[in-house]
Amino acid sequence: MANLSKTLSETDVEVRFSVPSRWFRENLYSRFGGNFVLDLPVKDRSGEVQSFRFSVRTKGKHLKPVISRGWRKFVRAKGLKPGNKIVFVRENDPEMGTEYTVDVMKEIKLFGRDIQGRV
């Protein structure tokens, strides 16, 4: 399974995280088993488990996968803004019951230079 790296849009931050369709089809679609939702526990950088609900449209030709439940709480807790980057990495942790970790990358000004730092 490939990692997912995405720069957050205003909609990603204020409403729901829009999951790239290609990544979704290659990595999670088969796990839906005919359902329209999948609850997936994800470990963040601090080791805390976040529960994200991935969902797809119930009608239409295009799935439009998104993360809905749990996402806004995560955004507020991490202080995310448009332009920040999210990276989902496949990393099984049987002890925590997670299959993915999520990293947050923010632009940081350090000595007058813009660099990216993990949160």
C-alpha positions in Angstrom: 0.0 0.0 0.0 1.3 3.4 -0.9 1.5 6.4 1.3 -0.9 9.3 0.9 0.5 12.8 0.9 -1.8 15.8 0.4 -1.6 19.5 0.9 -4.8 20.6 2.7 -7.3 22.8 1.0 -9.8 25.1 2.7 -12.5 22.4 2.3 -10.2 19.8 3.8 -9.7 21.9 6.9 -13.2 23.4 7.4 -15.5 20.6 6.2 -14.1 17.1 5.4 -10.9 15.6 4.1 -11.3 14.7 0.4 -9.4 11.5 -0.3 -7.7 11.2 -3.7 -9.8 8.7 -5.6 -6.9 6.8 -7.1 -5.2 6.2 -3.7 -8.6 5.2 -2.3 -9.2 2.6 -5.0 -5.7 1.2 -4.7 -5.7 1.0 -0.9 -9.0 1.0 0.8 -11.9 0.3 -1.6 -11.7 -3.5 -1.3 -12.1 -3.2 2.4 -15.5 -1.5 2.1 -17.1 -4.9 1.1 -20.2 -3.2 -0.5 -20.7 -0.8 2.4 -20.4 3.0 2.1 -18.4 3.6 5.3 -15.2 2.2 6.9 -14.0 3.2 10.4 -10.3 3.1 10.4 -8.2 3.7 13.6 -5.0 5.8 12.7 -2.1 6.6 15.1 -0.9 10.2 15.1 2.7 11.4 15.8 2.1 11.5 19.6 0.9 7.9 19.6 -2.7 8.8 20.2 -5.2 6.7 18.2 -7.6 8.7 16.0 -10.7 7.1 14.6 -11.5 8.3 11.1 -14.6 7.4 9.2 -13.9 7.0 5.5 -17.1 7.2 3.4 -18.1 7.2 -0.3 -21.2 8.5 -2.1 -24.2 6.2 -2.2 -25.3 7.4 -5.6 -23.6 8.3 -8.9 -20.7 7.1 -10.9 -17.9 8.6 -8.9 -17.2 7.5 -5.4 -15.9 10.9 -4.0 -14.2 9.3 -0.9 -13.8 11.5 2.1 -12.9 11.3 5.8 -15.8 12.7 7.7 -16.2 11.6 11.4 -13.2 12.3 13.6 -11.6 14.5 11.0 -12.7 18.0 12.3 -11.7 17.0 15.9 -8.2 16.1 14.6 -8.0 19.4 12.6 -8.8 21.5 15.7 -6.5 19.5 18.0 -3.6 19.9 15.6 -4.4 23.5 14.6 -4.4 22.7 10.9 -4.7 25.3 8.2 -5.0 25.3 4.4 -1.5 24.7 3.0 -0.4 22.2 5.8 0.4 18.8 4.6 -1.0 15.4 5.8 0.9 12.2 5.2 -0.8 8.8 5.8 1.9 6.1 6.1 1.1 2.3 6.2 2.6 1.2 9.4 1.0 -1.8 11.2 0.9 -1.5 15.0 -0.9 -4.6 16.3 -0.5 -3.4 19.9 -2.4 -0.2 19.1 -4.7 -1.8 16.6 -3.7 0.6 13.8 -2.6 0.1 10.3 -1.7 3.7 9.4 0.0 6.6 11.1 -0.7 10.2 10.2 1.9 12.9 10.1 1.2 16.6 9.9 3.7 18.9 8.2 3.5 22.6 8.7 5.5 25.4 7.2 7.7 27.0 9.9 9.9 30.1 9.6 13.3 29.5 11.1 16.0 32.1 11.0 14.1 33.8 8.2 13.8 30.6 6.1 10.6 28.6 5.4 11.0 24.9 6.4 8.6 22.1 6.9 8.3 20.6 10.4 6.3 17.7 11.8 3.6 18.4 14.3 
